[in-house]
Amino acid sequence: MKPKIQPGTRVAVLGAGSWGTTFAKILTDGGADVVLWARRPELAREITEGRRNSDYLPGINLPVGLRATSRLDLALAGAEQVFVSVPSQSLRENLIQAEPFLAPDAIIVSLMKGVERASGLRMSEIIEQVLPIDPSRIAAISGPNLALEIAKEQPTAAVVSSSSLETAQAVALLSTTKYFRSYVNTDVIGTEFGGVLKNLIAVAIGIVDGVGYGENTKASIITRGLVEMTDFAVAYGAHPETLAGLAGLGDLIATCQSPLSRNNTAGRLLGQGYSYNDVIAQMQQTTEGLASVSPILELAKAKGVDMPIVEQVRQVLAGTLKPRDIAPHLTTDSGAPQGERTLDDGQAHGSAAVWGAFKRTFDQLRHSGRGTRGN
């Protein structure tokens, strides 16, 4: 039996784009007392009075209990948990504005999948740096979470990650409904980097899709992309099994195959010959993958991690590589024959760990995720 949350637990969601609004719906449907902060007063009014967010979730009826405001102080007043869904490059600025109104013991939850361009910091690292908060009260949520599908209540799952298992469980309890299941883990590094890195692979998939390459090419890029993601994340301290779970493989599959994915769409436009500036102009919402390419490659270089797929995405964005030339190179790291994984013999146990993680993930989904650790 699902534990009951305290009725009317006060929650704030900052950011009324498609994902912020969808997550506010999840929390409201789960029984929380939710106030959604929208920057534009007219959008806040439409959400509260019309039960719609026609700009970002057309055709979706929002729950009666969901309220919205353009006043940050009102949104945060008394909030026990604060879910942040703003563009990653504006997170620092938004946190500075929010700090005076945050309850001293509030849990801060990142719904974002990006790294800060200037610093290369993950979202939870920026939260810890900007706010006077213990890391145990910071969490991140990631997984195969295409907003419009979830807003339509199509069933899916996500993982809540925090260095404190108690915090992860408290957030997951609020973030679970009949159509949205939240698992938990304590690997914040792997969970956040999984969400960032899959965006870059999705851009590559979009590029080759736009060029007109078929399923073999895309399957090869997804598979080798997962290796790049895992090698990068593990180099920064993540557990390899996290990248084989919902925050890695799950999110990668959803983002690479869906036309709802902004990163996939941006890549497809690039593959069709549009310039970087043209793509930015056509995208209605922030495309985190495009902003993350350069900082991720800098971080990879610092750890000596090769990321040939992401590097060639950078070259396409820079206009130094034609989109039609990208696929023949993406699936090959060098001209010499090599093992399928990039790990050396001393790290060969990694493949066994990944297989074990696959099995655990499928077992969780089959048995409704019994057990506390989840993903």
C-alpha positions in Angstrom: 0.0 0.0 0.0 1.3 3.4 -0.9 2.1 5.6 2.2 -0.1 8.6 2.5 1.5 12.1 2.2 0.4 14.7 4.7 -2.7 16.3 3.2 -2.1 19.7 1.8 1.7 19.6 1.9 2.7 23.0 0.6 4.8 22.9 -2.5 6.1 25.5 -5.0 7.1 24.9 -8.6 9.3 27.6 -10.2 8.9 27.8 -14.0 5.7 27.5 -16.0 7.0 26.0 -19.2 5.9 22.6 -20.4 7.9 20.6 -17.8 7.3 22.9 -14.9 3.6 23.0 -15.5 3.4 19.2 -16.0 5.2 18.6 -12.8 2.9 21.0 -11.0 0.1 18.8 -12.3 1.8 15.6 -11.0 2.2 17.1 -7.6 -1.4 18.4 -7.4 -2.7 15.1 -8.6 -0.6 13.4 -5.9 -2.3 15.4 -3.2 0.0 18.4 -2.5 -1.0 22.0 -2.2 0.8 23.5 -5.2 1.5 27.0 -6.3 3.2 27.4 -9.7 5.3 30.5 -10.4 5.0 32.0 -13.9 7.1 34.9 -14.9 4.3 36.4 -17.0 1.2 37.6 -15.1 -1.1 36.7 -18.0 0.1 33.1 -18.0 -0.4 32.8 -14.3 -3.9 34.1 -14.7 -4.7 31.6 -17.5 -3.4 28.7 -15.4 -5.4 29.7 -12.3 -8.6 30.8 -14.0 -8.7 28.9 -17.2 -7.0 25.7 -16.1 -4.9 25.8 -19.2 -1.3 26.6 -20.4 -2.0 27.1 -24.0 1.5 28.2 -24.9 3.3 25.1 -23.6 0.6 22.4 -23.1 -2.1 23.0 -25.7 -5.2 21.0 -25.1 -4.4 19.9 -21.5 -6.8 20.6 -18.7 -5.0 21.3 -15.5 -6.3 20.2 -12.1 -8.7 22.4 -10.1 -6.4 22.6 -7.1 -3.4 24.1 -9.0 -2.8 27.8 -8.5 -0.3 30.0 -10.3 1.1 33.4 -9.5 3.7 35.8 -11.0 4.8 36.8 -7.5 7.8 34.9 -6.3 7.1 35.7 -2.7 3.6 34.3 -2.8 4.7 31.1 -4.7 7.4 30.3 -2.1 5.5 31.3 1.1 5.5 28.3 3.4 6.7 25.8 0.8 8.2 22.7 2.3 9.5 21.5 -1.1 10.5 23.8 -4.0 10.8 22.3 -7.5 12.8 24.4 -9.9 12.2 24.2 -13.7 13.8 27.2 -15.3 16.4 27.3 -18.1 19.6 26.0 -16.8 21.6 29.1 -17.8 19.3 31.3 -15.7 19.2 29.1 -12.6 21.8 31.1 -10.7 19.9 34.4 -11.2 16.6 32.8 -10.3 18.0 31.3 -7.1 19.4 34.7 -6.0 15.9 36.2 -6.5 14.2 33.3 -4.6 16.5 33.1 -1.6 14.8 35.7 0.6 11.5 33.9 0.4 12.7 30.3 1.0 11.8 28.5 4.2 15.0 27.7 6.1 14.3 24.0 6.1 12.9 23.7 2.5 14.0 20.9 0.2 15.1 22.2 -3.2 14.5 19.9 -6.2 16.0 20.4 -9.6 13.9 19.4 -12.6 16.5 20.7 -15.0 18.9 18.8 -17.3 21.8 21.0 -18.1 25.2 22.3 -17.0 26.1 26.0 -16.5 28.1 27.1 -19.5 30.4 29.5 -17.6 31.3 27.1 -14.8 30.5 23.6 -16.0 28.6 23.0 -12.8 25.6 20.7 -12.5 22.3 22.1 -11.3 22.5 20.7 -7.8 26.0 22.1 -7.5 24.7 25.6 -8.4 21.9 25.3 -5.8 24.5 24.3 -3.1 26.8 27.2 -4.1 24.1 29.9 -4.2 21.9 29.0 -1.3 22.8 28.4 2.3 21.6 24.8 2.2 23.0 21.5 3.2 23.4 19.0 0.3 21.1 16.6 2.1 18.2 18.9 1.3 18.9 19.0 -2.4 17.4 16.5 -4.9 17.3 16.1 -8.6 14.6 14.3 -10.8 15.4 12.7 -14.1 14.1 10.0 -16.4 12.1 9.4 -19.7 9.9 12.4 -19.1 8.4 14.0 -22.2 6.1 16.6 -20.8 3.1 16.4 -23.1 2.8 12.6 -22.8 2.8 12.9 -19.0 0.4 15.8 -19.0 -1.9 13.4 -21.0 -1.4 10.9 -18.1 0.4 8.4 -20.2 2.2 6.2 -17.6 6.0 6.6 -17.1 8.6 6.6 -14.3 11.4 8.8 -13.1 14.1 8.7 -10.5 14.6 11.1 -7.5 18.2 11.4 -6.5 19.7 13.0 -3.3 22.7 12.4 -1.2 20.2 11.8 1.5 18.0 8.7 0.9 15.4 10.2 3.3 15.2 13.4 1.2 14.8 11.3 -2.0 12.0 9.3 -0.5 10.2 12.4 0.8 10.3 13.9 -2.7 9.3 10.7 -4.4 6.4 10.3 -2.1 5.0 13.6 -3.3 5.9 12.9 -6.9 4.0 9.7 -7.4 0.5 9.3 -9.0 -1.4 6.6 -10.8 0.4 7.6 -14.0 3.8 8.8 -12.7 6.1 6.5 -10.6 9.1 7.8 -8.8 12.0 5.6 -7.8 14.9 6.8 -5.7 18.7 6.6 -5.6 21.6 8.4 -4.0 23.8 8.8 -7.1 23.2 12.5 -7.8 26.2 12.8 -10.1 25.0 9.9 -12.4 21.4 11.0 -12.3 22.2 14.6 -13.3 24.8 13.8 -15.9 22.5 11.2 -17.4 19.9 13.9 -18.0 22.5 16.2 -19.5 24.3 13.8 -21.7 21.3 12.1 -23.3 20.4 15.6 -24.7 23.6 15.7 -26.7 23.1 12.2 -28.2 19.5 13.2 -29.0 20.8 16.2 -31.0 23.1 13.7 -33.0 20.1 11.4 -33.6 18.1 14.4 -34.9 20.9 15.4 -37.2 21.1 12.0 -38.9 17.4 11.8 -39.0 17.2 15.2 -40.7 19.8 14.0 -43.2 17.8 11.0 -44.0 19.8 8.1 -42.5 17.9 5.1 -41.3 17.5 3.0 -38.2 20.8 1.2 -38.3 22.7 4.5 -38.1 20.5 5.7 -35.2 20.7 2.5 -33.3 24.5 2.6 -33.6 24.7 6.1 -32.3 22.3 5.4 -29.4 24.4 2.4 -28.4 27.8 4.1 -28.7 26.3 7.2 -27.2 25.4 5.3 -24.0 29.0 4.2 -23.8 30.2 7.8 -24.0 27.6 8.9 -21.4 28.7 6.1 -19.0 32.4 6.7 -19.5 32.0 10.4 -18.9 29.7 10.1 -15.8 31.9 7.4 -14.2 35.0 9.6 -14.7 33.2 12.2 -12.5 32.2 9.7 -9.8 28.9 8.3 -11.0 27.9 4.6 -10.6 27.7 2.9 -14.0 24.4 1.2 -13.2 22.7 4.6 -12.9 23.4 5.2 -16.6 21.7 1.9 -17.4 18.6 3.0 -15.5 15.8 5.5 -15.9 18.1 8.6 -15.8 20.4 7.2 -18.5 19.1 4.6 -20.9 15.5 5.3 -20.2 15.8 9.0 -20.9 18.1 8.4 -23.8 15.5 6.1 -25.6 12.6 8.5 -25.0 14.6 11.6 -26.1 16.2 10.1 -29.2 13.0 8.6 -30.7 10.3 11.2 -29.9 9.3 14.2 -32.1 8.3 15.8 -28.8 11.9 16.1 -27.8 13.3 19.6 -28.3 16.8 18.3 -28.6 15.8 15.8 -31.3 13.9 18.5 -33.1 16.8 20.9 -33.0 19.1 18.2 -34.4 16.6 17.4 -37.2 16.5 21.0 -38.3 20.3 21.1 -38.3 20.3 17.9 -40.4 17.9 19.5 -42.9 20.4 22.4 -43.4 19.2 25.1 -41.1 22.0 27.1 -39.4 22.5 27.2 -35.7 20.9 30.7 -35.4 17.9 29.6 -37.5 17.3 26.6 -35.2 17.4 28.8 -32.1 14.9 31.2 -33.7 12.5 28.3 -34.5 12.6 26.7 -31.1 9.8 27.9 -28.8 11.5 26.7 -25.6 15.1 26.2 -24.4 17.0 23.4 -26.0 19.4 22.4 -23.2 21.5 20.1 -25.4 22.7 22.9 -27.6 23.8 24.9 -24.6 25.6 21.9 -23.0 27.8 20.8 -25.9 30.8 23.0 -25.2 30.9 22.8 -21.4 30.6 19.0 -21.5 33.5 18.7 -24.0 35.6 20.8 -21.7 34.7 18.6 -18.7 35.5 15.5 -20.8 38.9 16.9 -21.8 39.7 17.6 -18.2 39.2 13.9 -17.4 40.7 12.5 -20.6 37.4 11.0 -21.8 36.9 10.7 -25.5 33.4 11.7 -26.8 33.5 11.4 -30.6 29.7 11.7 -31.0 29.5 14.9 -29.0 32.6 16.3 -30.6 31.0 16.0 -34.1 27.8 17.5 -32.8 30.0 20.5 -31.8 31.5 20.6 -35.3 28.0 20.6 -36.9 26.9 23.5 -34.6 30.1 25.4 -35.5 29.5 24.8 -39.2 32.8 23.0 -39.7 31.2 19.6 -40.5 28.4 19.1 -42.9 25.5 17.2 -41.4 25.5 14.6 -44.1 29.1 13.7 -43.1 28.4 13.1 -39.5 27.0 9.5 -39.4 30.0 7.6 -41.0 32.2 8.9 -38.2 29.9 8.8 -35.2 30.0 5.0 -34.9 33.8 4.7 -35.0 36.2 6.1 -32.4 39.4 5.4 -34.4 40.5 3.6 -37.5 42.0 0.7 -35.5 39.8 -2.3 -34.6 38.8 -2.2 -30.9 36.6 -3.8 -28.4 33.0 -2.7 -28.4 33.3 -0.9 -25.0 35.9 1.8 -24.4 36.8 0.5 -21.0 40.3 -1.1 -20.6 40.8 -4.5 -19.2 41.2 -3.2 -15.7 37.7 -1.8 -15.9 36.1 -4.8 -17.6 33.9 -5.4 -14.6 31.9 -2.4 -15.9 30.1 -4.3 -18.5 28.9 -6.8 -15.9 27.8 -3.9 -13.7 25.8 -2.5 -16.7 24.2 -5.8 -17.4 23.2 -6.2 -13.8 21.7 -2.7 -13.8 19.7 -3.6 -16.9 18.3 -6.6 -15.2 17.5 -4.7 -12.0 15.7 -2.0 -14.0 13.5 -4.5 -15.9 12.8 -6.4 -12.6 11.7 -3.1 -11.0 9.3 -2.3 -13.8 8.0 -5.8 -13.9 7.4 -6.0 -10.1 6.4 -2.3 -9.7 9.7 -1.4 -8.1 9.4 -3.2 -4.8 12.2 -2.2 -2.4 13.5 1.1 -1.2 16.4 1.8 -3.5 14.5 1.7 -6.8 16.5 2.7 -9.8 
